[in-house]
Every structure is written in C-alpha cells, then in structure tokens.
Amino acid sequence: MNSGEIHPTAMVDPGAEIGTGTVVGPYCIIGADVVLGANCWLQHHVTLSGPMRAGTGNKLYAYCSIGQQTQDLKYQGEPTYLEIGDENTFREFVTVNRSTSSDGKTRIGSRGNFLAYSHIGHDCTVGNEVVFSNNGTLAGHVQVGDNAVMGGLTAVHQFCRIGRFAITGGCSKIVQDVPPFMIADGNPAEIRGVNLIGLERKNYAPDKVKLIKEAFRLIYRSKYNTAQALEAVRKELEQTDEIREIVQFIETTERGIIR
C-alpha cells in the first residue's frame, strides 16, 4: 500500500498504491484502486477516488477532489477511469471526474498547472503544459491541446476542442472549437488574434509566426467563407507543420469553429 510518508490522520484504502517518496498530508482520503506515483505531495484534505492512476511528482493542494465519479446522468455504476501524467499542480478545490463508461477514460497530460476551482469533466482529454486559471471549467468530452491556456472563469461546452497553444480570455463562453494558436475571448467568444506571447515564450521562429498570422488573416479577416479560406491557406502559404495543423483542425471540426 505505502512506501511514502502518510500522516496519521489520513485515510488510505489498503487497495491503494502509494509511490516511494510520496507525502500524504493530514486528513487526506485515498480510495481503493488509486495508483499514485513516486514523489507526489498531497497538502491536506485531498480526496482521491479510483479507479485512477497518476504519475510522479504531482502536487495536490487542499480540498482537491480528483477521480470522483462522472456527473453525467447516463452513468450506470460500472468502474470508470482517470489517467494523469507527471508533475502537474492541482491547486485548491480543483475537481476532476472519471469517464462515464468503462470503455472511456478521462486523461490529463504532464506539467499542467490547474488553479483554484478549475474543473475537468468526464471523458476530457487535456494535453501537456496547459494552464487553467481560476475557475476554468470543462464540460464532458472536451479536448485541450498542449500549451493551451484557459482564462479565469472560462466555461467550455461539451465536445468542444481547444487547439494547441490556443488561449481563452477571462469569463469567455466557448461553444465551438478554438483553432490552434488563436486567442478566443468574449461571451459568446470570438477569435481576436494570434497567441503571439505564447509562441514567443516557446521560441517560435519569426518566419513561422508570420505564417500563422497570415493564416489568421485569411481565415478571419478576409471575405472568404471557411472553405474558401482554407483553400487560400493551402495555395498561398508555405505548408509548415503549423499551417497543416490549423487546416486539419478546422477540416475535422464537428461543432464548427469560433469565428
């Protein structure tokens, strides 16, 4: 069950697995079928419910509730799953739900920073190195790409996708997909521009950023409809990985993209 440091007031089910060097603070509750990797840190009053698996080096602050059952009313009571990567930070009162059915899984990548009261609903897939500001919330089946940033009080409708390096403004209402590298802001949200600061912080080359800005211009600031804009992007711009990513993301949208 345990090879870490567990406070005497914590309640750890004998069926849980606690990794080497993991610290479980006062009044934490860890249920059966929870697998927690090495060198994690649980501050106090953290609740983990299984089946769930988390990797190494995760930090969970007070009153997190991770791995509780889905809030989806279609849930039939079978075991469902949550999988978390490494070196994430879950601040106070963060909630993460398991999948709704046993053939699904809620997935969170590594090195994410989830600030107070943020929520990840059932069957979501969240990438690496994301930031969720306070009260950033996902309904079920949302997909969030690597390095995306959720602004404070952002609410995302079920089945939406947030592309890689996309960012949402505070208090935004997201009801359609946000393409990679874009800024979405408002209620309802609109695409405002390119996430230049995020790209700069990751040392994107100026020529690649220029192409992304050109793609934004063709898709959002021209007189083209979406199909015409994508055709112009293919014909007029160098087909770098980033440009192909934008095109593919838009071509595969099911809910439509935010305009």
Number of C-alpha atoms within 10 A of each C-alpha: 12 15 13 17 16 19 15 12 14 17 16 23 14 12 14 21 20 24 21 16 17 23 20 27 21 18 21 24 19 25 21 16 19 22 23 25 20 20 19 26 21 23 20 20 22 24 21 26 23 22 20 26 20 23 20 21 22 24 19 27 21 21 22 25 22 24 27 21 23 22 15 15 7 9 15 11 11 10 16 26 28 27 19 20 20 20 20 25 21 27 21 21 21 26 22 27 28 30 29 27 19 14 9 16 21 27 25 23 21 22 19 25 19 25 21 22 21 26 23 27 24 31 26 28 20 25 21 20 18 26 20 26 22 21 22 27 24 26 19 24 22 22 21 27 21 21 24 27 27 30 22 21 20 25 23 24 17 20 18 25 29 29 25 25 24 25 28 32 21 20 19 22 20 26 20 23 26 29 28 28 27 26 21 30 22 16 15 13 21 20 19 16 16 23 22 18 9 18 18 12 8 11 10 12 10 11 9 16 19 12 18 24 18 18 24 22 15 21 22 18 13 12 10 14 11 18 12 14 21 20 14 15 24 15 10 12 13 13 14 11 9 18 20 13 17 21 20 13 19 19 14 9 15 12 13 16 21 17 16
